[in-house]
Amino acid sequence: MRTDVTIIGGGFAGTAAAITLARANRSVVLVDDGKPRNRFSEHAHGILGWDSVNPIELLRRGHAEFESFGGTIVQNPAETLKESRRDGCRWSVSLADGRDIDSPHVLVATGITDVLPAVHGLPELWGSRVFHCPYCHGYEVKGTNLAVIGGENPGFTFNITKLLTKWADAVTFFPNGLELPSQECALFQALGIAIVDEQVLEVGPVEGGGVVVRTRNLQLPFESCFTGPRFEPNDELLRGAGCDVVDGWVRTERGLTSQPGLWAAGNVISSPDQVSQATGAGAAVGIAIDQALFAETLP
Ligand SMILES: Cc1cc2nc3c(=O)[nH]c(=O)nc-3n(C[C@H](O)[C@H](O)[C@H](O)COP(=O)(O)OP(=O)(O)OC[C@H]3O[C@@H](n4cnc5c(N)ncnc54)[C@H](O)[C@@H]3O)c2cc1C
């Protein structure tokens, strides 16, 4: 297969870029294995005009729009990304089913993997009763008695624990192995955050909503629960292609990596991006790629 642009990742960033490019009359193949990060949540919040929309349904609509503008979706994982010199192409993407797609420009929008703390029962409640982002689900836990379980991301976890006092009536923090620096400890006290320094053994659902947090000595019910996962960018393809990495993240400038014709957008390069930001970043990179292709055809 040969196309103007190959996009790896059909989540919010990749699909927005795909629509922008298809509407700019570019041939685009969108390669996706169908696992957007927020697939565990039934409702997505903070999306203009679409609050509480089901994220899978929103993407389904986006994919249908892309196809209606002539785009092609390939439902298959991309396995490798290598330089190509075929037919004026710079990059070749190999799929798990053995097909290759060659193109002068590739956008990688493969998102993030949330690595949850190793607490029994927590993965089953992730996205339905346990959340991480106050700006996605803070409003939904307004006025509740809330637990925060320490995850593998100390700075992020301390920050959301403090912020969540803006919404919740009471916040209890389970460090769960995290060491709370004295400065944070003082701030937690000032904000009225209770600290239960016992390892969390299990989290389970409470009938009618909420969670129960179990430690060796305690079993405490809460109306809502947050944690701070480690954010692991799904950037193996970008790293394998030789992209510069700074502080653990692939470096981009207006979406372009350090490799010519290789672009990135969304959570794969920016963990704080919510749906709207990832969508905006994808659309902006789509425009940049179209203009780069246009510039390449000028005499
Ligand atoms: C539990 C939870 C709830 C959330 N709730 C909200 C909310 O309410 N509001 C909000 O604004 N944000 C929310 N978010 C954040 C939201 O999920 C992200 O902002 C958004 O998904 C980022 O879009 P993206 O395109 O960068 O990545 P994603 O949407 O994760 O898309 C990445 C895509 O790439 C695909 N992919 C990865 N590797 C490959 C490969 N090798 N080959 C082919 N395809 C590949 C994946 O299958 C996926 O479809 C939530 C996140 C979580 C974890």
The ligand as a Tripos MOL2 file, in Angstrom:
@<TRIPOS>MOLECULE
LIG
   53    58     1     0     0
SMALL
NO_CHARGES

@<TRIPOS>ATOM
      1 C1        -10.2030    6.0490   32.8560 C.3       1 LIG1
      2 C2        -10.0230    7.3030   32.0250 C.ar      1 LIG1
      3 C3        -11.0620    8.1910   31.8830 C.ar      1 LIG1
      4 C4        -10.9010    9.3430   31.1190 C.ar      1 LIG1
      5 N1        -11.9330   10.2390   31.0470 N.ar      1 LIG1
      6 C5        -11.7860   11.3620   30.3240 C.ar      1 LIG1
      7 C6        -12.8390   12.3220   30.2680 C.ar      1 LIG1
      8 O1        -13.9030   12.1390   30.8900 O.2       1 LIG1
      9 N2        -12.6370   13.4490   29.5260 N.ar      1 LIG1
     10 C7        -11.4680   13.6760   28.8540 C.ar      1 LIG1
     11 O2        -11.3620   14.7070   28.1890 O.2       1 LIG1
     12 N3        -10.4430   12.7840   28.9050 N.ar      1 LIG1
     13 C8        -10.5800   11.6420   29.6180 C.ar      1 LIG1
     14 N4         -9.5520   10.7360   29.6670 N.ar      1 LIG1
     15 C9         -8.3220   11.0010   28.9010 C.3       1 LIG1
     16 C10        -8.4900   10.4950   27.4360 C.3       1 LIG1
     17 O3         -8.5990    9.1000   27.4480 O.3       1 LIG1
     18 C11        -7.2820   10.9340   26.6260 C.3       1 LIG1
     19 O4         -7.1880   12.3480   26.6780 O.3       1 LIG1
     20 C12        -7.3950   10.5520   25.1500 C.3       1 LIG1
     21 O5         -7.7310    9.1970   25.0050 O.3       1 LIG1
     22 C13        -6.0710   10.8430   24.4430 C.3       1 LIG1
     23 O6         -6.2260   10.6170   23.0680 O.3       1 LIG1
     24 P1         -5.0310    9.9900   22.1940 P.3       1 LIG1
     25 O7         -5.5270    9.9710   20.8020 O.co2     1 LIG1
     26 O8         -3.7580   10.6420   22.5060 O.co2     1 LIG1
     27 O9         -4.8850    8.4720   22.7270 O.3       1 LIG1
     28 P2         -5.9780    7.3130   22.7160 P.3       1 LIG1
     29 O10        -7.3500    7.8650   22.6870 O.co2     1 LIG1
     30 O11        -5.6120    6.4030   23.8500 O.co2     1 LIG1
     31 O12        -5.7510    6.5700   21.3270 O.3       1 LIG1
     32 C14        -4.6150    5.8180   21.0360 C.3       1 LIG1
     33 C15        -5.0190    4.8010   19.9770 C.3       1 LIG1
     34 O13        -3.8430    4.2120   19.4170 O.3       1 LIG1
     35 C16        -4.0600    2.8280   19.2740 C.3       1 LIG1
     36 N5         -2.7570    2.1710   19.1920 N.ar      1 LIG1
     37 C17        -1.7650    2.1380   20.1180 C.ar      1 LIG1
     38 N6         -0.6900    1.4570   19.6480 N.ar      1 LIG1
     39 C18        -1.0300    1.0450   18.4000 C.ar      1 LIG1
     40 C19        -0.3430    0.2970   17.4000 C.ar      1 LIG1
     41 N7          0.9170   -0.1450   17.5630 N.pl3     1 LIG1
     42 N8         -0.9840    0.0230   16.2300 N.ar      1 LIG1
     43 C20        -2.2570    0.4740   16.0160 C.ar      1 LIG1
     44 N9         -2.9360    1.2070   16.9290 N.ar      1 LIG1
     45 C21        -2.3270    1.4810   18.1010 C.ar      1 LIG1
     46 C22        -4.8880    2.4480   20.4940 C.3       1 LIG1
     47 O14        -5.5540    1.2160   20.3090 O.3       1 LIG1
     48 C23        -5.8460    3.6450   20.5550 C.3       1 LIG1
     49 O15        -6.9980    3.4270   19.7720 O.3       1 LIG1
     50 C24        -9.6700    9.5880   30.4660 C.ar      1 LIG1
     51 C25        -8.6060    8.6800   30.6060 C.ar      1 LIG1
     52 C26        -8.7770    7.5550   31.3810 C.ar      1 LIG1
     53 C27        -7.6200    6.6060   31.5550 C.3       1 LIG1
@<TRIPOS>BOND
     1     1     2 1
     2     2     3 ar
     3     2    52 ar
     4     3     4 ar
     5     4     5 ar
     6     4    50 ar
     7     5     6 ar
     8     6     7 ar
     9     6    13 1
    10     7     8 2
    11     7     9 ar
    12     9    10 ar
    13    10    11 2
    14    10    12 ar
    15    12    13 ar
    16    13    14 ar
    17    14    15 1
    18    14    50 ar
    19    15    16 1
    20    16    17 1
    21    16    18 1
    22    18    19 1
    23    18    20 1
    24    20    21 1
    25    20    22 1
    26    22    23 1
    27    23    24 1
    28    24    25 2
    29    24    26 1
    30    24    27 1
    31    27    28 1
    32    28    29 2
    33    28    30 1
    34    28    31 1
    35    31    32 1
    36    32    33 1
    37    33    34 1
    38    33    48 1
    39    34    35 1
    40    35    36 1
    41    35    46 1
    42    36    37 ar
    43    36    45 ar
    44    37    38 ar
    45    38    39 ar
    46    39    40 ar
    47    39    45 ar
    48    40    41 1
    49    40    42 ar
    50    42    43 ar
    51    43    44 ar
    52    44    45 ar
    53    46    47 1
    54    46    48 1
    55    48    49 1
    56    50    51 ar
    57    51    52 ar
    58    52    53 1
@<TRIPOS>SUBSTRUCTURE
     1 LIG1         1 GROUP 0 **** ****
